[in-house]
């Protein structure tokens, strides 16, 4: 069935902006759907990409529009250690090997063995936890695009003395590759356990940050990317991103407020 929603805002707003803020699709996707004649308001097909929707008007996305938005596949994987995120070097095992029916949690198709599902944000071979694999460029942009400031949360175990001075430096004041790191959320949980919340994705960032303050990481476990939680997904298992999770990702504001 076609998807419909009545606009209940106080003032007219551009269609692409409203659809983006609602999490239905990105602004660019909305403009493409309008150009293809797949959007109507109160039964009239919208032809003008600058069209505004007024309070009380009802927007309809055709079945073709919904199918177009569903194209592409995004999977949440609980990656164990010993697997690499993307294309492996000889002798390495890619996380895509886990994408079999026996490991699937919930509904949704099993990707073909030769499906292109690049990682959306790497997770190193010796790290574990939440890994996103996706063929959807809009989702990829929302997660790792230049305007994204999604938080990535890690539980980290270290060896060495975790001093208040070390934690303060981890939060702000370190450089990698000649560039000052953005402020990070770093919390001492006791007994060699740290919680990291990062807003950038430099190569092996948490491990290298810890090394700079005399700590050695023995375990790194990613539990969250923005609003996406690993939750109780078993190690080695995978599931499809839900429509609600996709909508939440796309509705998050970007750094410049462009939505």
C-alpha positions as YAML, in Angstrom:
chain: A
units: angstrom
residues:
- id: 1
  name: UNK
  ca: [0.00, 0.00, 0.00]
- id: 2
  name: UNK
  ca: [1.05, 3.57, -0.61]
- id: 3
  name: UNK
  ca: [2.45, 5.43, 2.38]
- id: 4
  name: UNK
  ca: [0.55, 8.52, 3.56]
- id: 5
  name: UNK
  ca: [1.00, 11.11, 6.27]
- id: 6
  name: UNK
  ca: [-0.87, 14.32, 7.08]
- id: 7
  name: UNK
  ca: [1.29, 17.35, 7.86]
- id: 8
  name: UNK
  ca: [0.45, 18.77, 11.29]
- id: 9
  name: UNK
  ca: [3.02, 21.56, 11.52]
- id: 10
  name: UNK
  ca: [2.11, 25.16, 12.20]
- id: 11
  name: UNK
  ca: [3.61, 26.66, 9.03]
- id: 12
  name: UNK
  ca: [4.11, 25.44, 5.43]
- id: 13
  name: UNK
  ca: [7.46, 23.73, 4.90]
- id: 14
  name: UNK
  ca: [9.36, 22.47, 1.86]
- id: 15
  name: UNK
  ca: [8.58, 18.85, 1.12]
- id: 16
  name: UNK
  ca: [12.19, 17.70, 1.00]
- id: 17
  name: UNK
  ca: [12.91, 19.34, 4.37]
- id: 18
  name: UNK
  ca: [9.86, 17.82, 6.03]
- id: 19
  name: UNK
  ca: [10.55, 14.33, 4.69]
- id: 20
  name: UNK
  ca: [14.17, 14.60, 5.83]
- id: 21
  name: UNK
  ca: [13.24, 15.81, 9.31]
- id: 22
  name: UNK
  ca: [10.62, 13.06, 9.58]
- id: 23
  name: UNK
  ca: [13.24, 10.40, 8.84]
- id: 24
  name: UNK
  ca: [11.32, 9.08, 5.84]
- id: 25
  name: UNK
  ca: [14.26, 9.69, 3.52]
- id: 26
  name: UNK
  ca: [17.09, 12.16, 2.96]
- id: 27
  name: UNK
  ca: [16.43, 15.52, 1.30]
- id: 28
  name: UNK
  ca: [18.26, 14.35, -1.81]
- id: 29
  name: UNK
  ca: [16.18, 11.17, -1.93]
- id: 30
  name: UNK
  ca: [13.01, 13.27, -1.60]
- id: 31
  name: UNK
  ca: [14.04, 15.45, -4.54]
- id: 32
  name: UNK
  ca: [14.65, 12.32, -6.64]
- id: 33
  name: UNK
  ca: [11.23, 10.88, -5.78]
- id: 34
  name: UNK
  ca: [9.54, 14.16, -6.71]
- id: 35
  name: UNK
  ca: [11.44, 14.30, -10.01]
- id: 36
  name: UNK
  ca: [10.22, 10.77, -10.79]
- id: 37
  name: UNK
  ca: [6.58, 11.74, -10.10]
- id: 38
  name: UNK
  ca: [6.27, 9.41, -7.12]
- id: 39
  name: UNK
  ca: [5.02, 11.95, -4.57]
- id: 40
  name: UNK
  ca: [1.53, 13.44, -4.38]
- id: 41
  name: UNK
  ca: [-0.28, 15.85, -2.08]
- id: 42
  name: UNK
  ca: [-4.03, 15.49, -1.65]
- id: 43
  name: UNK
  ca: [-4.11, 13.29, -4.74]
- id: 44
  name: UNK
  ca: [-2.15, 15.66, -7.01]
- id: 45
  name: UNK
  ca: [1.29, 14.56, -8.22]
- id: 46
  name: UNK
  ca: [3.99, 17.01, -7.12]
- id: 47
  name: UNK
  ca: [6.13, 18.31, -9.99]
- id: 48
  name: UNK
  ca: [7.91, 21.23, -8.32]
- id: 49
  name: UNK
  ca: [10.86, 20.23, -6.07]
- id: 50
  name: UNK
  ca: [10.37, 23.48, -4.15]
- id: 51
  name: UNK
  ca: [6.75, 22.67, -3.32]
- id: 52
  name: UNK
  ca: [5.71, 23.30, 0.28]
- id: 53
  name: UNK
  ca: [3.22, 21.25, 2.23]
- id: 54
  name: UNK
  ca: [0.68, 23.17, 4.27]
- id: 55
  name: UNK
  ca: [-0.94, 22.20, 7.58]
- id: 56
  name: UNK
  ca: [-3.67, 19.64, 7.04]
- id: 57
  name: UNK
  ca: [-2.44, 18.48, 3.62]
- id: 58
  name: UNK
  ca: [-1.76, 14.78, 3.12]
- id: 59
  name: UNK
  ca: [1.33, 13.51, 1.39]
- id: 60
  name: UNK
  ca: [1.42, 10.13, -0.35]
- id: 61
  name: UNK
  ca: [4.45, 8.13, -1.45]
- id: 62
  name: UNK
  ca: [3.65, 5.63, -4.17]
- id: 63
  name: UNK
  ca: [4.51, 1.94, -3.93]
- id: 64
  name: UNK
  ca: [7.37, 2.60, -6.37]
- id: 65
  name: UNK
  ca: [8.73, 5.29, -4.06]
- id: 66
  name: UNK
  ca: [8.75, 2.90, -1.12]
- id: 67
  name: UNK
  ca: [10.47, 0.25, -3.19]
- id: 68
  name: UNK
  ca: [13.12, 2.75, -4.25]
- id: 69
  name: UNK
  ca: [13.79, 3.73, -0.63]
- id: 70
  name: UNK
  ca: [14.10, 0.08, 0.36]
- id: 71
  name: UNK
  ca: [16.87, -0.56, -2.18]
- id: 72
  name: UNK
  ca: [20.19, -1.31, -0.62]
- id: 73
  name: UNK
  ca: [20.85, -3.46, 2.39]
- id: 74
  name: UNK
  ca: [22.21, -2.46, 5.79]
- id: 75
  name: UNK
  ca: [23.18, -5.10, 8.32]
- id: 76
  name: UNK
  ca: [24.22, -4.93, 11.95]
- id: 77
  name: UNK
  ca: [26.84, -7.55, 12.78]
- id: 78
  name: UNK
  ca: [28.29, -8.59, 16.12]
- id: 79
  name: UNK
  ca: [31.84, -9.05, 14.89]
- id: 80
  name: UNK
  ca: [34.11, -11.32, 16.91]
- id: 81
  name: UNK
  ca: [37.86, -10.81, 17.03]
- id: 82
  name: UNK
  ca: [39.75, -12.50, 14.23]
- id: 83
  name: UNK
  ca: [37.58, -11.10, 11.44]
- id: 84
  name: UNK
  ca: [38.42, -8.06, 9.32]
- id: 85
  name: UNK
  ca: [35.79, -5.48, 8.41]
- id: 86
  name: UNK
  ca: [36.30, -5.16, 4.65]
- id: 87
  name: UNK
  ca: [38.25, -6.77, 1.83]
- id: 88
  name: UNK
  ca: [40.86, -9.00, 3.47]
- id: 89
  name: UNK
  ca: [44.51, -9.48, 2.73]
- id: 90
  name: UNK
  ca: [45.57, -13.07, 2.02]
- id: 91
  name: UNK
  ca: [45.02, -15.25, 5.05]
- id: 92
  name: UNK
  ca: [42.46, -12.92, 6.65]
- id: 93
  name: UNK
  ca: [38.76, -13.70, 7.12]
- id: 94
  name: UNK
  ca: [36.18, -11.02, 6.22]
- id: 95
  name: UNK
  ca: [33.22, -10.34, 8.49]
- id: 96
  name: UNK
  ca: [30.97, -10.95, 5.46]
- id: 97
  name: UNK
  ca: [31.63, -14.69, 5.97]
- id: 98
  name: UNK
  ca: [29.32, -14.48, 8.97]
- id: 99
  name: UNK
  ca: [26.35, -13.51, 6.78]
- id: 100
  name: UNK
  ca: [24.71, -16.91, 6.54]
- id: 101
  name: UNK
  ca: [21.18, -17.98, 7.42]
- id: 102
  name: UNK
  ca: [22.31, -19.86, 10.53]
- id: 103
  name: UNK
  ca: [23.66, -16.61, 12.04]
- id: 104
  name: UNK
  ca: [20.69, -14.40, 11.14]
- id: 105
  name: UNK
  ca: [18.49, -12.98, 13.87]
- id: 106
  name: UNK
  ca: [15.01, -11.91, 12.74]
- id: 107
  name: UNK
  ca: [13.63, -11.61, 9.23]
- id: 108
  name: UNK
  ca: [15.11, -10.40, 5.97]
- id: 109
  name: UNK
  ca: [17.02, -11.89, 3.05]
- id: 110
  name: UNK
  ca: [20.45, -13.44, 3.34]
- id: 111
  name: UNK
  ca: [22.84, -11.50, 1.06]
- id: 112
  name: UNK
  ca: [24.38, -13.30, -1.88]
- id: 113
  name: UNK
  ca: [27.96, -14.54, -1.30]
- id: 114
  name: UNK
  ca: [29.26, -12.00, -3.83]
- id: 115
  name: UNK
  ca: [27.13, -9.07, -2.55]
- id: 116
  name: UNK
  ca: [28.97, -5.78, -2.14]
- id: 117
  name: UNK
  ca: [28.49, -4.75, 1.49]
- id: 118
  name: UNK
  ca: [31.34, -2.47, 2.51]
- id: 119
  name: UNK
  ca: [31.82, -1.60, 6.19]
- id: 120
  name: UNK
  ca: [30.38, 1.71, 7.34]
- id: 121
  name: UNK
  ca: [33.10, 2.56, 9.82]
- id: 122
  name: UNK
  ca: [35.89, 0.04, 10.34]
- id: 123
  name: UNK
  ca: [36.32, -2.27, 13.30]
- id: 124
  name: UNK
  ca: [39.81, -3.74, 13.50]
- id: 125
  name: UNK
  ca: [40.60, -7.45, 13.40]
- id: 126
  name: UNK
  ca: [41.51, -7.50, 17.08]
- id: 127
  name: UNK
  ca: [38.40, -5.54, 18.11]
- id: 128
  name: UNK
  ca: [34.85, -6.81, 18.48]
- id: 129
  name: UNK
  ca: [31.29, -5.59, 18.66]
- id: 130
  name: UNK
  ca: [28.96, -3.58, 16.47]
- id: 131
  name: UNK
  ca: [29.87, -3.46, 12.79]
- id: 132
  name: UNK
  ca: [27.67, -1.95, 10.06]
- id: 133
  name: UNK
  ca: [27.79, -3.41, 6.55]
- id: 134
  name: UNK
  ca: [25.77, -1.55, 3.94]
- id: 135
  name: UNK
  ca: [25.23, -1.04, 0.23]
- id: 136
  name: UNK
  ca: [23.06, 2.01, 0.96]
- id: 137
  name: UNK
  ca: [24.91, 5.25, 0.22]
- id: 138
  name: UNK
  ca: [22.42, 7.39, 2.14]
- id: 139
  name: UNK
  ca: [22.95, 5.36, 5.31]
- id: 140
  name: UNK
  ca: [26.71, 5.48, 4.79]
- id: 141
  name: UNK
  ca: [26.64, 9.26, 4.49]
- id: 142
  name: UNK
  ca: [24.56, 9.56, 7.65]
- id: 143
  name: UNK
  ca: [27.09, 7.48, 9.60]
- id: 144
  name: UNK
  ca: [30.50, 8.44, 8.20]
- id: 145
  name: UNK
  ca: [29.84, 11.36, 5.84]
- id: 146
  name: UNK
  ca: [31.80, 14.60, 6.30]
- id: 147
  name: UNK
  ca: [28.93, 16.27, 8.15]
- id: 148
  name: UNK
  ca: [28.26, 13.33, 10.49]
- id: 149
  name: UNK
  ca: [29.04, 13.68, 14.17]
- id: 150
  name: UNK
  ca: [27.58, 10.39, 15.33]
- id: 151
  name: UNK
  ca: [29.01, 9.10, 18.58]
- id: 152
  name: UNK
  ca: [30.77, 5.74, 18.66]
- id: 153
  name: UNK
  ca: [30.82, 4.10, 22.08]
- id: 154
  name: UNK
  ca: [33.41, 1.53, 23.17]
- id: 155
  name: UNK
  ca: [34.13, -0.51, 26.26]
- id: 156
  name: UNK
  ca: [37.89, -0.75, 26.59]
- id: 157
  name: UNK
  ca: [40.09, -2.86, 28.86]
- id: 158
  name: UNK
  ca: [43.64, -1.70, 29.43]
- id: 159
  name: UNK
  ca: [46.82, -2.64, 31.23]
- id: 160
  name: UNK
  ca: [48.73, 0.08, 33.03]
- id: 161
  name: UNK
  ca: [47.92, 2.70, 35.64]
- id: 162
  name: UNK
  ca: [44.78, 4.68, 34.84]
- id: 163
  name: UNK
  ca: [45.51, 8.03, 36.50]
- id: 164
  name: UNK
  ca: [43.28, 11.12, 36.54]
- id: 165
  name: UNK
  ca: [45.95, 12.86, 34.46]
- id: 166
  name: UNK
  ca: [45.82, 10.10, 31.83]
- id: 167
  name: UNK
  ca: [42.02, 10.30, 31.65]
- id: 168
  name: UNK
  ca: [42.17, 14.09, 31.29]
- id: 169
  name: UNK
  ca: [44.60, 13.78, 28.38]
- id: 170
  name: UNK
  ca: [42.45, 11.10, 26.73]
- id: 171
  name: UNK
  ca: [39.49, 13.45, 26.92]
- id: 172
  name: UNK
  ca: [41.34, 16.28, 25.22]
- id: 173
  name: UNK
  ca: [44.92, 17.23, 24.48]
- id: 174
  name: UNK
  ca: [46.29, 14.39, 22.35]
- id: 175
  name: UNK
  ca: [47.42, 14.44, 18.73]
- id: 176
  name: UNK
  ca: [47.52, 11.68, 16.13]
- id: 177
  name: UNK
  ca: [49.28, 12.03, 12.78]
- id: 178
  name: UNK
  ca: [50.03, 15.67, 13.52]
- id: 179
  name: UNK
  ca: [46.38, 16.62, 14.14]
- id: 180
  name: UNK
  ca: [44.71, 17.48, 17.43]
- id: 181
  name: UNK
  ca: [41.95, 15.05, 18.28]
- id: 182
  name: UNK
  ca: [38.42, 16.23, 18.94]
- id: 183
  name: UNK
  ca: [37.30, 16.17, 22.58]
- id: 184
  name: UNK
  ca: [36.26, 12.66, 23.60]
- id: 185
  name: UNK
  ca: [34.14, 11.24, 26.36]
- id: 186
  name: UNK
  ca: [36.44, 9.00, 28.40]
- id: 187
  name: UNK
  ca: [35.31, 7.56, 31.74]
- id: 188
  name: UNK
  ca: [37.26, 5.45, 34.22]
- id: 189
  name: UNK
  ca: [35.05, 2.51, 35.23]
- id: 190
  name: UNK
  ca: [37.66, 0.96, 37.53]
- id: 191
  name: UNK
  ca: [39.79, -2.20, 37.39]
- id: 192
  name: UNK
  ca: [41.37, -1.29, 34.05]
- id: 193
  name: UNK
  ca: [38.02, -0.60, 32.35]
- id: 194
  name: UNK
  ca: [37.32, 2.57, 30.35]
- id: 195
  name: UNK
  ca: [34.34, 3.85, 28.42]
- id: 196
  name: UNK
  ca: [35.20, 5.80, 25.27]
- id: 197
  name: UNK
  ca: [32.75, 7.98, 23.32]
- id: 198
  name: UNK
  ca: [34.32, 9.28, 20.10]
- id: 199
  name: UNK
  ca: [33.00, 11.60, 17.40]
- id: 200
  name: UNK
  ca: [35.68, 10.83, 14.82]
- id: 201
  name: UNK
  ca: [37.10, 7.67, 13.34]
- id: 202
  name: UNK
  ca: [40.86, 7.88, 13.05]
- id: 203
  name: UNK
  ca: [42.73, 4.65, 12.33]
- id: 204
  name: UNK
  ca: [42.92, 2.52, 15.51]
- id: 205
  name: UNK
  ca: [42.15, 5.68, 17.43]
- id: 206
  name: UNK
  ca: [41.32, 4.31, 20.88]
- id: 207
  name: UNK
  ca: [44.34, 2.02, 20.94]
- id: 208
  name: UNK
  ca: [46.72, 4.73, 19.81]
- id: 209
  name: UNK
  ca: [45.27, 7.23, 22.28]
- id: 210
  name: UNK
  ca: [45.80, 4.79, 25.13]
- id: 211
  name: UNK
  ca: [49.37, 4.10, 24.01]
- id: 212
  name: UNK
  ca: [50.13, 7.82, 24.19]
- id: 213
  name: UNK
  ca: [49.32, 7.84, 27.92]
- id: 214
  name: UNK
  ca: [51.13, 4.58, 28.71]
- id: 215
  name: UNK
  ca: [48.18, 2.19, 28.55]
- id: 216
  name: UNK
  ca: [47.90, -0.97, 26.48]
- id: 217
  name: UNK
  ca: [44.50, -2.06, 25.21]
- id: 218
  name: UNK
  ca: [43.71, -5.72, 25.81]
- id: 219
  name: UNK
  ca: [40.09, -5.67, 24.65]
- id: 220
  name: UNK
  ca: [38.03, -3.20, 22.63]
- id: 221
  name: UNK
  ca: [34.28, -3.72, 22.28]
- id: 222
  name: UNK
  ca: [32.07, -1.32, 20.27]
- id: 223
  name: UNK
  ca: [28.53, -1.23, 21.65]
- id: 224
  name: UNK
  ca: [26.94, 1.75, 19.88]
- id: 225
  name: UNK
  ca: [27.06, 3.86, 16.74]
- id: 226
  name: UNK
  ca: [24.84, 6.91, 17.20]
- id: 227
  name: UNK
  ca: [21.36, 5.62, 18.02]
- id: 228
  name: UNK
  ca: [22.21, 2.05, 16.92]
- id: 229
  name: UNK
  ca: [22.80, -0.30, 19.83]
- id: 230
  name: UNK
  ca: [24.42, -3.73, 19.66]
- id: 231
  name: UNK
  ca: [22.09, -4.80, 22.46]
- id: 232
  name: UNK
  ca: [21.83, -8.54, 23.04]
- id: 233
  name: UNK
  ca: [22.77, -9.59, 19.50]
- id: 234
  name: UNK
  ca: [24.92, -12.71, 20.02]
- id: 235
  name: UNK
  ca: [28.55, -12.73, 18.98]
- id: 236
  name: UNK
  ca: [28.87, -13.80, 15.34]
- id: 237
  name: UNK
  ca: [25.19, -13.07, 14.63]
- id: 238
  name: UNK
  ca: [23.71, -10.42, 12.34]
- id: 239
  name: UNK
  ca: [20.39, -8.75, 11.60]
- id: 240
  name: UNK
  ca: [18.87, -6.24, 9.20]
- id: 241
  name: UNK
  ca: [18.64, -2.58, 10.13]
- id: 242
  name: UNK
  ca: [14.99, -1.88, 10.91]
- id: 243
  name: UNK
  ca: [12.98, 0.82, 9.09]
- id: 244
  name: UNK
  ca: [12.66, 2.65, 12.42]
- id: 245
  name: UNK
  ca: [16.43, 2.63, 12.95]
- id: 246
  name: UNK
  ca: [17.01, 3.88, 9.40]
- id: 247
  name: UNK
  ca: [14.49, 6.67, 9.91]
- id: 248
  name: UNK
  ca: [16.17, 7.70, 13.17]
- id: 249
  name: UNK
  ca: [19.58, 7.82, 11.48]
- id: 250
  name: UNK
  ca: [18.35, 9.97, 8.62]
- id: 251
  name: UNK
  ca: [16.44, 12.33, 10.90]
- id: 252
  name: UNK
  ca: [19.51, 13.23, 12.98]
- id: 253
  name: UNK
  ca: [20.84, 16.76, 12.35]
- id: 254
  name: UNK
  ca: [24.23, 17.11, 10.72]
- id: 255
  name: UNK
  ca: [27.01, 19.44, 11.86]
- id: 256
  name: UNK
  ca: [25.89, 22.27, 9.61]
- id: 257
  name: UNK
  ca: [22.21, 21.78, 10.44]
- id: 258
  name: UNK
  ca: [21.36, 20.69, 6.92]
- id: 259
  name: UNK
  ca: [19.53, 17.61, 8.18]
...
